[in-house]
Amino acid sequence: MSVLAELVPLATQAKAPDSAAWTDELDRLAVNESDECKRANYKAVALAASAATDARLAIQRLTLVPAGCADAFLFAAGPIFEAAMVKSNGVPPDALVSAATHLGEVGDYPYRAVNLIFNKVADNGDKELADRLLLNGIAAYENKPALRWSTNDAFVDLLSAAKRELRKQAMYDGVDLAIRRIAEYKSGDHPPLLRMTMLMKDSTVAQLDARDRTLAKLYGLAQSVDDRLVNRMKEMFPSSRFADFDDSKMVAGIGTTVAGELKPGARFFMDLANLHNQKANASKAELEGMGIRPSVVAAYLALRAGDEARANKAESADQSFAEARKALDSVKDENEKLRVLAVIVESSVGALRYKQAEDAIEEGFGLAPGLLKEELKDSKKTASTSTTISPLRRMARACAAKNELIAPHIRGLRDAKLQSYLYLTLAETLIERRHE
């Protein structure tokens, strides 16, 4: 069912002929899931997809979501609200407000979903609807303490979207409320914050938690509203680096980890991003002499080779790719080796060196089954959450436009779920590029 849950939104987005049937099947099968929150997640995916064919019914069903795992439906509110904004779907504004208010009563207010449509509502001249959605959101945030950090972040994003519509005093009050709520939020009482690899103004990267990233966005709002708010933030959050971010940009491809010790994959890509940002022109031996571990050296040399190939420095690219392979030979940890191979595939495809990419794919897919088998000995792990799948998905994304490089290797896998996830990654990447 987890594969079907990934397939349904992609099929809906691609307007596949069977998308409605698959949506109905997911909705029907979801009732058999014994875990309440998993069942809610599957139901939410199906409900979000159903908005493409019947937005009125989808928004009506959203107002019937029960308490418990109601927050599973927050992401579904986004596509449903967007479909509701299409006038031909005939969804009355009151229905949209009712759905947003109901979700806020049984769980979190759908700040992100409202954010998605807010400017469209305002641009359509429906200021009354925009005001109702916004004021309901502010009231919900004031009346109900955030149960997770994402609520604080979503509220700040809604303030940003509403900046041009709010009177200055209202914006002042909203930013002031966010500062107070964030100051009251005690991380020890809640799930751990996610950490993100952020680009700083001095062009270095640093692992910082979600609190700092939200504060960076709030700081930008405070600067545009009143210096008193700026000073208050500096006084209340003296240890945060929110003023040092470069527009709160997260370094692409590194993603998030739970606060605390970095997982090996996150550490690898953070170290790689740091090295690549410095644009070091050192040789393999010199990089290793700096104490950089072989896997990061190999991946960095592959990245540099791709940069050189795109700059028409073929001879330098050849040398860097050759040094990357030599560095890879000294990597003993097979998980690290698989990550390096993913970077080699990405750089080789970008440099139009397809034979080189295919060789790296073949080597990576040779390692993957054994690594996955070892991981799945842990009953809590699945193919979709395994460490192994992340590098393979990177390879699939890199090869989406030239999928003949990787498709035979996906077909050769014995794990049907892993196959499905990689085919879905190819489809998702192609759909994303079609909409760029």
JOSULCOR-V483876 format. One record per residue. RES is the residue in one letter. PHI is phi in degrees with one decimal (none if undefined). D_LAST is the distance of its C-alpha to the last C-alpha in Angstrom with 1 decimal. Layout:
[[RES/PHI/D_LAST] [RES/PHI/D_LAST]]
This chain:
[[M/none/29.7] [S/-64.7/27.3] [V/-67.6/25.4] [L/-62.0/25.4] [A/-66.9/24.0] [E/-80.6/20.9] [L/-70.5/20.6] [V/-55.9/20.9] [P/-64.7/17.8] [L/-67.7/15.7] [A/-64.1/17.8] [T/-65.4/17.5] [Q/-64.4/13.7] [A/-83.7/13.9] [K/56.5/16.9] [A/-66.1/19.2] [P/-56.9/22.7] [D/-94.4/24.4] [S/-60.1/22.2] [A/-65.1/24.9] [A/-65.7/27.6] [W/-66.7/26.1] [T/-61.7/25.5] [D/-62.3/29.2] [E/-64.9/30.3] [L/-62.9/28.7] [D/-62.0/30.3] [R/-71.4/33.6] [L/-72.4/33.7] [A/-58.5/32.8] [V/-66.0/36.4] [N/-82.8/37.8] [E/-76.1/36.3] [S/-75.6/39.2] [D/-76.9/37.3] [E/-58.1/36.7] [C/-74.8/33.5] [K/-64.2/31.9] [R/-59.8/32.9] [A/-63.3/31.3] [N/-61.7/28.0] [Y/-64.9/28.0] [K/-62.6/29.0] [A/-66.2/26.3] [V/-60.7/23.5] [A/-64.9/25.2] [L/-64.3/25.7] [A/-60.5/22.0] [A/-68.2/21.1] [S/-67.6/24.0] [A/-62.6/22.6] [A/-67.0/20.4] [T/-109.7/23.7] [D/-151.3/26.1] [A/-66.0/25.0] [R/-64.0/28.6] [L/-67.5/30.0] [A/-62.3/27.3] [I/-72.9/28.1] [Q/-66.1/31.8] [R/-67.0/31.7] [L/-65.0/29.9] [T/-77.3/33.1] [L/-106.4/35.2] [V/-60.6/33.7] [P/-80.9/36.8] [A/-68.9/37.4] [G/113.5/37.3] [C/-104.0/33.9] [A/-58.5/32.3] [D/-67.6/29.7] [A/-62.8/28.1] [F/-90.1/26.9] [L/-62.0/25.2] [F/-69.4/21.8] [A/-68.0/22.4] [A/-60.7/23.1] [G/-58.0/19.5] [P/-63.3/18.2] [I/-68.3/21.7] [F/-63.1/21.9] [E/-63.2/18.5] [A/-65.8/20.0] [A/-65.8/23.2] [M/-77.9/21.8] [V/-77.5/21.2] [K/-57.0/24.6] [S/-65.9/25.2] [N/-79.3/25.4] [G/66.3/28.5] [V/-89.2/28.4] [P/-69.8/30.9] [P/-55.1/30.1] [D/-60.2/33.2] [A/-65.9/31.7] [L/-66.1/28.6] [V/-63.0/30.9] [S/-61.6/33.2] [A/-64.4/30.6] [A/-64.0/29.5] [T/-64.8/33.2] [H/-61.1/34.2] [L/-60.2/31.6] [G/-65.9/33.0] [E/-80.9/36.5] [V/-94.1/36.1] [G/-163.2/33.7] [D/-83.6/31.2] [Y/-66.6/29.9] [P/-79.1/26.2] [Y/-55.8/25.2] [R/-68.0/21.5] [A/-65.2/21.2] [V/-64.1/23.0] [N/-57.6/20.9] [L/-58.8/17.7] [I/-104.2/19.6] [F/-58.4/21.9] [N/-67.1/20.5] [K/-65.9/19.8] [V/-60.8/23.4] [A/-64.7/24.7] [D/-64.7/22.8] [N/-76.9/24.3] [G/83.8/27.7] [D/-91.8/28.7] [K/-64.5/30.1] [E/-63.0/32.5] [L/-64.2/30.0] [A/-59.3/28.0] [D/-63.2/31.4] [R/-63.8/32.4] [L/-63.1/29.3] [L/-70.1/29.6] [L/-65.1/33.3] [N/-63.4/33.4] [G/-66.3/31.0] [I/-64.0/33.2] [A/-64.4/36.3] [A/-63.2/34.9] [Y/-68.8/34.1] [E/-74.6/37.6] [N/-87.8/39.4] [K/-128.1/38.0] [P/-58.6/37.7] [A/-64.5/34.4] [L/-88.7/34.9] [R/-148.0/32.0] [W/-63.7/30.2] [S/-58.4/26.9] [T/-64.8/28.7] [N/-61.0/29.5] [D/-64.0/26.0] [A/-66.4/24.6] [F/-65.4/27.4] [V/-63.6/26.6] [D/-63.9/22.9] [L/-65.8/24.3] [L/-59.7/26.6] [S/-62.6/23.8] [A/-65.5/22.0] [A/-90.3/25.4] [K/-54.5/26.6] [R/-76.4/26.7] [E/-92.8/28.4] [L/-78.9/31.1] [R/-64.7/34.3] [K/-58.9/35.1] [Q/-66.3/37.8] [A/-65.8/35.6] [M/-65.9/32.9] [Y/-57.8/35.8] [D/-63.8/37.0] [G/-65.0/33.7] [V/-66.3/33.2] [D/-60.7/36.8] [L/-62.7/36.5] [A/-62.9/33.6] [I/-59.3/35.7] [R/-66.5/38.6] [R/-64.3/36.8] [I/-67.1/35.2] [A/-65.7/38.6] [E/-78.9/40.2] [Y/-69.8/37.8] [K/-102.8/39.8] [S/-60.6/37.7] [G/-66.7/40.8] [D/-92.7/40.8] [H/-133.6/37.2] [P/-58.2/35.0] [P/-59.1/34.1] [L/-74.6/31.3] [L/-76.0/28.3] [R/-106.7/28.0] [M/-128.4/24.9] [T/-89.5/24.6] [M/-110.5/24.1] [L/-87.2/23.8] [M/-96.5/26.8] [K/-66.9/27.7] [D/-90.1/29.9] [S/71.0/26.9] [T/-90.8/28.5] [V/-117.5/27.0] [A/-145.4/29.0] [Q/-85.7/29.1] [L/-129.7/29.5] [D/-86.6/29.6] [A/-62.0/27.5] [R/-60.3/30.3] [D/-64.5/29.8] [R/-67.0/26.0] [T/-64.1/26.8] [L/-62.4/29.7] [A/-63.1/27.5] [K/-67.8/25.4] [L/-65.6/28.7] [Y/-62.4/30.3] [G/-61.9/27.7] [L/-65.9/28.6] [A/-58.3/32.3] [Q/-61.4/32.2] [S/-83.3/30.9] [V/-106.4/33.6] [D/-163.9/36.9] [D/-61.4/38.4] [R/-63.1/40.5] [L/-68.8/37.5] [V/-59.9/36.5] [N/-63.5/40.0] [R/-64.1/40.2] [M/-62.8/37.2] [K/-62.8/38.6] [E/-73.8/41.9] [M/-83.4/40.7] [F/-128.7/38.2] [P/-65.4/39.9] [S/-90.7/38.7] [S/-79.4/35.0] [R/-102.4/32.8] [F/-60.4/30.5] [A/-81.6/31.2] [D/-99.9/30.2] [F/-72.7/26.5] [D/-95.2/23.9] [D/57.0/22.0] [S/55.5/22.2] [K/-84.0/19.5] [M/-90.9/19.7] [V/-67.9/19.7] [A/-60.2/16.8] [G/86.4/18.1] [I/-97.3/21.4] [G/76.8/21.1] [T/-125.3/24.2] [T/-140.0/27.8] [V/-73.0/30.7] [A/-52.7/32.9] [G/120.1/35.7] [E/-67.9/35.8] [L/-68.2/32.5] [K/-70.0/31.8] [P/-54.0/32.0] [G/-63.3/28.3] [A/-65.7/27.3] [R/-62.1/30.2] [F/-58.8/29.1] [F/-73.1/25.6] [M/-67.5/26.9] [D/-61.7/29.6] [L/-64.8/27.1] [A/-63.2/24.8] [N/-59.2/28.0] [L/-67.1/29.2] [H/-66.9/26.0] [N/-62.9/25.8] [Q/-76.6/29.4] [K/50.6/28.5] [A/-64.0/31.9] [N/-108.1/33.2] [A/-80.0/36.0] [S/-80.2/37.0] [K/-56.1/37.0] [A/-62.0/40.6] [E/-66.3/40.1] [L/-65.3/37.2] [E/-66.5/39.3] [G/-66.6/42.2] [M/-81.6/40.3] [G/87.9/40.4] [I/-81.2/36.8] [R/-69.1/36.8] [P/-55.6/36.1] [S/-64.2/32.9] [V/-70.5/31.2] [V/-60.5/32.7] [A/-61.3/31.5] [A/-65.9/27.9] [Y/-64.1/28.0] [L/-62.6/29.5] [A/-67.0/26.7] [L/-61.4/24.1] [R/-64.3/26.2] [A/-61.2/26.6] [G/-62.8/22.9] [D/-60.0/22.8] [E/-67.1/25.9] [A/-63.8/24.7] [R/-70.0/21.6] [A/-92.4/24.1] [N/61.9/26.3] [K/-104.9/29.0] [A/-60.5/29.7] [E/-64.9/33.1] [S/-63.8/32.1] [A/-63.3/29.2] [D/-57.5/31.8] [Q/-65.6/34.1] [S/-67.0/31.6] [F/-63.0/30.4] [A/-63.6/34.1] [E/-68.2/34.9] [A/-63.0/32.1] [R/-64.5/33.7] [K/-64.0/37.1] [A/-64.2/36.0] [L/-62.7/34.5] [D/-60.7/37.9] [S/-95.4/39.5] [V/-84.9/37.1] [K/-90.6/39.3] [D/-71.1/37.2] [E/-70.7/35.2] [N/-64.9/32.5] [E/-63.7/32.0] [K/-61.0/32.1] [L/-64.1/29.3] [R/-63.6/27.1] [V/-63.1/27.9] [L/-61.2/27.2] [A/-63.2/23.7] [V/-67.4/23.2] [I/-61.9/24.9] [V/-61.4/22.5] [E/-59.4/19.4] [S/-69.0/21.2] [S/-67.3/22.6] [V/-65.0/19.5] [G/-62.0/17.9] [A/-92.8/21.2] [L/62.8/21.2] [R/-102.1/24.4] [Y/-72.6/24.0] [K/-63.3/27.7] [Q/-63.1/27.7] [A/-63.1/24.7] [E/-64.0/26.5] [D/-62.5/29.7] [A/-67.9/28.1] [I/-61.8/26.5] [E/-60.1/29.9] [E/-65.5/31.7] [G/-65.4/29.3] [F/-70.9/29.6] [G/-71.4/33.4] [L/-79.3/33.6] [A/-58.4/31.4] [P/-58.1/33.8] [G/-65.7/36.7] [L/-65.3/34.7] [L/-67.0/33.4] [K/-58.6/36.9] [E/-65.8/38.3] [E/-64.0/35.8] [L/-75.7/36.4] [K/-66.3/40.0] [D/-80.7/39.0] [S/-62.4/39.1] [K/-81.6/36.5] [K/-92.0/33.8] [T/-128.8/31.6] [A/-57.7/29.3] [S/-72.8/26.2] [T/-106.9/27.7] [S/-74.4/29.3] [T/-65.7/28.9] [T/-64.2/28.6] [I/-71.3/25.4] [S/-59.8/23.2] [P/-63.5/23.7] [L/-66.1/23.3] [R/-68.3/19.9] [R/-61.3/18.9] [M/-61.8/20.2] [A/-62.5/18.4] [R/-61.1/14.9] [A/-64.4/15.9] [C/-99.0/17.1] [A/-55.7/14.5] [A/-78.0/13.9] [K/-135.3/17.6] [N/-70.2/18.9] [E/-65.5/22.4] [L/-70.3/23.1] [I/-112.7/23.0] [A/-56.8/23.6] [P/-61.2/27.4] [H/-72.9/27.7] [I/-66.0/26.1] [R/-60.7/28.5] [G/-78.3/31.3] [L/-72.0/31.0] [R/-89.1/33.8] [D/-84.8/32.2] [A/-64.0/30.5] [K/-66.5/28.6] [L/-61.8/27.2] [Q/-55.3/26.2] [S/-60.2/24.5] [Y/-63.0/22.5] [L/-73.4/21.3] [Y/-62.9/20.4] [L/-64.4/18.4] [T/-63.5/16.6] [L/-59.7/15.7] [A/-63.2/14.5] [E/-60.5/12.6] [T/-64.7/10.7] [L/-65.3/10.0] [I/-65.6/8.9] [E/-59.3/6.4] [R/-70.8/5.1] [R/-66.1/5.7] [H/-94.3/3.8] [E/-71.8/0.0]]
